[in-house]
Each structure stands twice: as C-alpha cells, then as structure tokens.
Amino acid sequence: MTGDRHRAAILQIIETHSSNPDLNARSVAHELGVTARYVHLLLAQTGGSFTQHLLERRLHRAAALLRNPAWRDRKIAEISAQAGFADLSYFNRAFRRRFGTTPSAFRNAGPPVE
C-alpha cells in the first residue's frame, strides 16, 4: 500500500470508528500493519495531526447529534459519549473552542439536522 492509500485508509478508520473512545494512532497502525509514527507522519502531510483529525470528526458527530430531533431529549453527557469523548469537561471545552458556544446553546440555537 502506498503512502496515499495508507493516508486514505487512516482517514477512513477515523471516520468510521471515531465514536470509539479507545481509538488512537497505535490502534490504527496495528490495524494497518504499520507503525504509529508512520500514521503520524502521513497525517502531518495533511496539515493536521491524528489527534486533530479525530477531534474534528468527534466534534462534528456531536454537533449532528445535538441538532438531531431523535436525540433532543438526551443528556449532553450521553451525546458526548456517543461521539467518542470519554471526558465530559474536555468535550465541553473542545466544543466551545470549535463552535464558539456551549453544546446546550448550540442545540437550542439552530434548526434540527436529520
């Protein structure tokens, strides 16, 4: 597999498994039969780190759940866990940094997304 194909595979794993709170560069590397360092090097070429890609995916998943009418009555902690966050306070800080508002305010501010 070439570097481009490995990079695509890494990004696909992040996309499909981001809700797993144990997902990390080492587990992705093991799945692909490469080193964690190689995973980091490939993603650095995109301008972002493994952690940044994973965080961005989880935050977008959380945002979609917050706007989803089927999840309207769920607690923020449940949505955070469903998106792959193991720590609620870290989720709240990261969400506010990314979207400029709290998860609760985000949920109440916009139209539902289905």
Secondary structure, DSSP 8 states (H G I E B T S, - for coil): --HHHHHHHHHHHHHHHTT-TT--HHHHHHHHTS-HHHHHHHHHTTTS-HHHHHHHHHHHHHHHHHH-GGGTTS-HHHHHHHTT-S-HHHHHHHHHHHHSS-HHHHHHHS----
